Amino acid sequence: MDWLTRELGARLVARPGQLPEQVGLALRFNPRRAHLLVFAALGKYVPTCPESVCQAGTTLGRQVARHLGGAPLVVGYAETATALGHLVADVLGAPYLHSTRRAVPGGAVSAAFTEPHSHAPGHLLLPAYPDMLGGGGPLVLVDDELSTGTTAANTIEAVHARYPRRHYVLACLMDVRSGTDRDSMTARVAALGARVEVVALARGVVELPTDMAFRSAQLVAAHTRRTPPPPPPARARLSQLHPTWPAGLPEGGRHGFTPAHRRALEAVVADIAAGLATMVQGPRVLVLGCEEFMYVPLRVAQALQRCLAPGREVRYASTARSPILAIDDSTYPVRTGLAFPAHDRDAGSGWRFVYNVAPGSDPARRFDDVVCVLDDAMNTPALHTSGGLLDVLRGVCDRVNVVVVPSVGLAAPPTDYQPSRC
């Protein structure tokens, strides 16, 4: 029995073996929804083999392909599903866009919607070329989970108001909606004169006690009142790799990413991995993305694993906005957490977090090298300050390597770009 079931009676009931990696249930500091599904296959809160993350996205993309007629556009959700959506777009050979919480000065908002249960509910769609959302072809929305379908329906209504189409596909790792939630979402989309299909790698039910909100708040309060140990001193060596980045290549899908961009990225990632292979030294290496910036770090992790000798392992994860209760128990998915000030110049202030990177009570979980891959909008003084992300990472490993790639921002579309058509 896992820790959360013992403490609260909460549990996730799903068919075994449907996901490449385990999914767990955690508590977070959020009165709107106390629980959180933690997918190892997402490569977000749990350091995971990059091939496993890619396998999950590829499998999901292949299932989506069976439901499509016409050229699709894929949209992923910030922040957890930005890489997952990108992997689905890779399989489909489709243009890709993900929502963002980074407000870009001068950027035209094509659509805005809310994720009501989120710690940061506001989402923006900011394509560099507004007609990217047009064309009328199928729109594929990719998220880690469908809990009620409210966010997906909000998205469809916001996009449909300006760029109507007849067919929407929702793709996720797990669908845990109730029958009432499924009916509600279907009705909302049907009222627009459209239809929606759902593709999920797994389906299940989250069973919660009736007094979940009250009891979880008490449990979180009890654990946060305990005095945490002081963070370890920053002793790890700090190095930086300066990659060559082609002009005009977007760093991800925040403002749009096309198949032509994807082909260009492959060579860049290979060069970055080759450079890192000469810098990392230990047997356990973590490649760490930052918040929404997940796809390039994932591809770097995948390429780096191929560069290293057998017996050396690479894991992939990302920093996060969501404050989650960390419990150093082997049956709980978020065992350790490190907090640091936000360092994205365009995404506001507050605290950010990195989970399961500090080893906690199990020294076998310790990483020898951490490679922090981020875009230059995150390479701010707050990144380098005492108590900042690099500082806290230097306290839990032997070497920290930093890779900064350019933020292309709202660049013009490539010459081969064509919006999707039915």
Protein Blocks (a to p, Z undefined) as FASTA:
>chain_A
ZZklmmnopacdddehkafbdcdddddddfkbmbdcddfklopmbccdfklmmmmmmmmm
mmmmmmggcjdddddddfklmmmmmmmmmmnopacddddfbdcehiacfbdcddfkbmbl
bccdddfblklmgnoiacddddfbdfkommmmmmmmmmmmmmgcfbdcdddfbdcbdfkl
mmmmmmmmmmnopacddddfbdcdddddfklmmmmmmmmmmmmmpccddddddfbdcddd
dddddehiafbjknopafklmmmmmmmmmmmmmmmmmmpmbfbdcdddehjlmmlmmmmm
mmmmmmpcehiacddddddfbdcdddddfkbcblbccddddfbfknogaddddehkbgoj
alklpcfbdcddddfklmcfklmmghiaklmmmmmcfbdcddddddebjadddfkbccdd
ZZ
